[in-house]
Amino acid sequence: MPRRMSLVSRFLAAAGLLASMTLLPGCRLDPTTLQGALNSYFGQSSEERKAALEALAKNEDGVGQAIFNTALGDTIYYLPDGYLRDLTKNEDVFFNYIVGAFLARAPEVTYEMIDTFDAGFGIDNVLDKAGITRERFEYARGFGRVWLKSIEDDPKNKALKERVALFRKRFGSGDKKYYRIFPPHRIRALLRDDKAFEAFLKDDNAAEAWVFANADRSKTDQEGTFSYISIRELLAPITIGILPGLAS
């Protein structure tokens, strides 16, 4: 196995999910699984961690995207192209933005939960050994919270927020259990494609095809998402004139 794949595998070794991630590259990790992945990552040497970040940025097997989906959630909609590369350019950036955003969105996750993650394969004191103090850890959480808020408040994102609202309205009641079955990066791609998004809003055939192509099958099958309601029954009609325009 090439060294790069070995490092990515080790990033998710604690999760035990690399095989399923390969089959479902768009899925999101469970937050607990991401804690284990971070424990595995920080348990490596600095040279190995650098190589692992480079592999994640290339996202050749979907692992990087799954980590970003889980850490950032809907914030991915608003990030510029190349965000995978930009936010893994060095460990300090990765820790502040990706780990920090994850910690801000998961306030129940503590220093100890990653430092000594244990599910039969965790390594103890990995943060401490990597030189990451409790203070540095909490700084990242605060940094992530401020960064996420700055994106939320940025007036440049107004039109994209309007598109997000239209996307959610397309699912009738707007119940989160429906639109949450789609990985954030796939929603992002739809929202930014004028032709595809307009078809999704106006054409039930196009919307149905998009749902089938982009839903996380592991999630829909596990939760029985369409067991009692069809995609057609779920879709609500949308009347729009001109799509909210996105800045170039």
C-alpha positions as CSV (number, residue, x, y, z in Angstrom):
1,M,0.0,0.0,0.0
2,P,1.4,3.4,-0.9
3,R,2.6,5.5,2.0
4,R,0.0,8.2,1.4
5,M,-2.9,5.8,1.7
6,S,-1.3,4.3,4.8
7,L,-1.3,7.7,6.5
8,V,-4.9,8.4,5.6
9,S,-5.8,4.9,6.8
10,R,-4.1,5.7,10.1
11,F,-6.0,9.0,10.4
12,L,-9.2,6.9,10.6
13,A,-7.7,3.8,12.2
14,A,-9.6,4.6,15.4
15,A,-12.8,4.8,13.5
16,G,-12.5,1.4,11.7
17,L,-14.5,2.9,8.9
18,L,-12.0,3.3,6.0
19,A,-13.6,0.5,3.9
20,S,-17.1,2.0,4.2
21,M,-15.8,5.5,3.6
22,T,-14.3,4.3,0.3
23,L,-17.8,3.0,-0.7
24,L,-19.6,6.1,0.6
25,P,-17.1,8.9,0.1
26,G,-19.7,11.6,0.7
27,C,-20.9,10.4,4.1
28,R,-20.4,12.2,7.4
29,L,-18.6,10.6,10.3
30,D,-20.3,10.2,13.6
31,P,-18.8,12.9,16.0
32,T,-17.5,10.2,18.3
33,T,-15.8,8.5,15.3
34,L,-14.1,11.9,14.5
35,Q,-12.8,12.1,18.1
36,G,-11.2,8.7,17.5
37,A,-9.8,9.8,14.2
38,L,-8.2,12.9,15.8
39,N,-6.8,10.7,18.6
40,S,-5.2,8.5,15.9
41,Y,-3.9,11.5,14.0
42,F,-2.3,13.3,16.9
43,G,-0.7,10.0,18.0
44,Q,1.6,10.1,15.0
45,S,4.9,11.9,14.6
46,S,5.0,15.5,13.3
47,E,6.3,14.2,10.0
48,E,3.5,11.7,9.6
49,R,0.9,14.3,10.6
50,K,2.2,16.7,7.9
51,A,2.0,13.9,5.3
52,A,-1.5,13.0,6.5
53,L,-2.7,16.6,6.0
54,E,-1.3,16.7,2.5
55,A,-3.2,13.5,1.7
56,L,-6.4,14.8,3.2
57,A,-6.2,17.9,1.1
58,K,-6.0,15.7,-2.1
59,N,-9.1,13.9,-0.9
60,E,-8.4,11.0,-3.2
61,D,-10.6,8.5,-1.3
62,G,-13.2,10.8,0.2
63,V,-11.8,10.7,3.8
64,G,-10.9,14.4,3.8
65,Q,-14.3,15.4,2.6
66,A,-16.0,13.2,5.3
67,I,-13.9,14.9,8.0
68,F,-14.8,18.3,6.7
69,N,-18.5,17.5,6.4
70,T,-18.6,16.4,10.1
71,A,-16.4,19.2,11.5
72,L,-18.0,22.1,9.5
73,G,-21.5,21.0,8.6
74,D,-23.5,23.6,6.7
75,T,-20.6,26.1,6.9
76,I,-19.2,24.2,3.8
77,Y,-21.9,25.9,1.7
78,Y,-20.2,29.3,2.1
79,L,-16.5,28.3,1.7
80,P,-14.6,29.2,-1.5
81,D,-13.4,26.6,-3.9
82,G,-10.2,25.0,-2.7
83,Y,-11.2,25.0,1.0
84,L,-9.9,21.5,1.5
85,R,-6.5,22.6,0.5
86,D,-6.6,26.0,2.2
87,L,-7.6,24.6,5.6
88,T,-5.0,21.9,5.7
89,K,-2.0,23.9,4.5
90,N,-0.4,23.5,7.9
91,E,-1.3,22.0,11.3
92,D,-1.9,25.3,13.0
93,V,-4.5,26.2,10.4
94,F,-6.1,22.8,10.5
95,F,-6.3,22.9,14.3
96,N,-7.8,26.4,14.5
97,Y,-10.3,26.1,11.7
98,I,-11.2,22.4,11.4
99,V,-10.7,21.1,14.9
100,G,-11.8,24.5,16.3
101,A,-15.0,24.5,14.3
102,F,-15.7,20.9,15.3
103,L,-15.2,21.8,19.0
104,A,-17.4,24.9,18.7
105,R,-20.2,22.8,17.2
106,A,-19.7,20.0,19.7
107,P,-19.3,21.8,23.1
108,E,-19.6,18.5,24.9
109,V,-16.3,17.3,23.5
110,T,-13.5,17.8,26.1
111,Y,-9.7,17.8,26.0
112,E,-9.7,14.4,27.7
113,M,-12.1,12.8,25.2
114,I,-9.6,13.3,22.4
115,D,-6.4,13.1,24.5
116,T,-7.3,9.7,25.9
117,F,-9.9,8.4,23.5
118,D,-10.4,4.7,24.2
119,A,-12.5,2.2,22.3
120,G,-10.0,-0.6,22.3
121,F,-7.6,1.1,19.9
122,G,-7.0,4.6,21.3
123,I,-3.7,6.0,22.4
124,D,-3.4,7.9,25.7
125,N,-2.1,11.4,26.2
126,V,-1.8,12.1,22.5
127,L,-2.5,15.8,22.7
128,D,-0.1,16.3,25.5
129,K,2.6,14.4,23.7
130,A,2.0,16.5,20.6
131,G,2.5,19.6,22.6
132,I,-1.1,20.7,22.5
133,T,-2.1,22.1,25.9
134,R,-5.6,22.4,27.3
135,E,-5.3,26.1,26.8
136,R,-4.4,25.7,23.2
137,F,-7.3,23.3,22.8
138,E,-9.8,25.7,24.2
139,Y,-8.3,28.6,22.2
140,A,-9.1,26.5,19.0
141,R,-12.7,26.1,20.2
142,G,-13.0,29.8,20.7
143,F,-11.4,30.5,17.4
144,G,-13.7,28.2,15.6
145,R,-16.7,29.7,17.3
146,V,-15.7,33.2,16.2
147,W,-14.9,32.1,12.7
148,L,-18.2,30.3,12.2
149,K,-20.1,33.4,13.5
150,S,-18.2,35.6,11.1
151,I,-19.4,33.4,8.2
152,E,-22.9,33.5,9.5
153,D,-22.9,37.3,9.7
154,D,-21.1,38.0,6.4
155,P,-23.4,40.0,4.2
156,K,-21.7,38.5,1.1
157,N,-23.5,35.3,2.0
158,K,-27.0,36.7,1.8
159,A,-27.9,35.3,-1.6
160,L,-26.5,31.9,-0.8
161,K,-28.5,31.8,2.4
162,E,-31.6,32.6,0.3
163,R,-30.8,29.6,-1.9
164,V,-30.3,27.4,1.2
165,A,-33.8,28.5,2.4
166,L,-35.3,27.5,-1.1
167,F,-33.5,24.1,-0.9
168,R,-35.0,23.4,2.5
169,K,-38.4,24.7,1.5
170,R,-38.4,22.2,-1.4
171,F,-38.8,19.5,1.3
172,G,-42.2,20.6,2.4
173,S,-42.3,20.9,6.1
174,G,-38.6,21.7,6.1
175,D,-38.0,19.0,8.7
176,K,-34.2,18.6,9.1
177,K,-34.4,14.9,9.0
178,Y,-34.9,15.1,5.3
179,Y,-32.4,17.6,4.1
180,R,-29.8,16.3,6.6
181,I,-29.5,13.1,4.6
182,F,-27.4,14.9,2.1
183,P,-23.6,15.5,2.7
184,P,-23.0,19.2,2.9
185,H,-20.5,19.3,0.1
186,R,-23.1,17.9,-2.3
187,I,-25.7,20.5,-1.3
188,R,-22.9,23.1,-1.8
189,A,-22.4,22.0,-5.4
190,L,-26.1,22.1,-6.2
191,L,-26.6,25.6,-4.6
192,R,-23.8,27.0,-6.7
193,D,-24.9,25.5,-10.0
194,D,-27.6,27.8,-11.4
195,K,-29.0,25.4,-14.0
196,A,-29.0,22.4,-11.8
197,F,-30.5,24.2,-8.8
198,E,-33.3,25.8,-10.8
199,A,-34.2,22.4,-12.3
200,F,-34.1,20.9,-8.7
201,L,-36.6,23.6,-7.6
202,K,-39.0,23.5,-10.6
203,D,-38.8,20.0,-12.0
204,D,-39.9,17.0,-9.9
205,N,-38.0,14.6,-12.2
206,A,-34.8,16.5,-11.8
207,A,-35.3,16.8,-8.0
208,E,-36.0,13.1,-7.7
209,A,-32.9,12.2,-9.7
210,W,-30.8,14.5,-7.6
211,V,-32.1,13.0,-4.3
212,F,-31.3,9.5,-5.5
213,A,-27.8,10.5,-6.7
214,N,-26.8,12.4,-3.6
215,A,-28.5,11.0,-0.6
216,D,-26.3,9.2,1.9
217,R,-27.5,5.7,1.4
218,S,-26.1,4.4,4.7
219,K,-28.2,7.0,6.5
220,T,-31.4,6.6,4.5
221,D,-31.3,2.8,4.7
222,Q,-30.6,2.9,8.5
223,E,-33.3,5.4,9.3
224,G,-35.8,4.2,6.8
225,T,-36.1,7.7,5.4
226,F,-38.3,6.7,2.4
227,S,-40.1,3.8,4.0
228,Y,-43.3,5.6,4.6
229,I,-43.0,8.6,2.2
230,S,-41.8,8.7,-1.4
231,I,-39.5,11.4,-2.7
232,R,-42.4,12.7,-4.8
233,E,-44.6,13.0,-1.7
234,L,-41.9,14.8,0.1
235,L,-41.2,17.5,-2.5
236,A,-43.1,20.8,-2.2
237,P,-43.7,23.1,-5.1
238,I,-41.5,26.2,-5.3
239,T,-42.4,29.4,-7.2
240,I,-39.5,31.5,-8.0
241,G,-38.6,34.3,-10.5
242,I,-34.9,34.9,-10.7
243,L,-32.6,32.9,-8.5
244,P,-30.8,34.9,-5.9
245,G,-27.6,35.9,-7.7
246,L,-24.2,34.7,-6.3
247,A,-21.2,36.9,-6.4
248,S,-18.6,35.8,-9.0
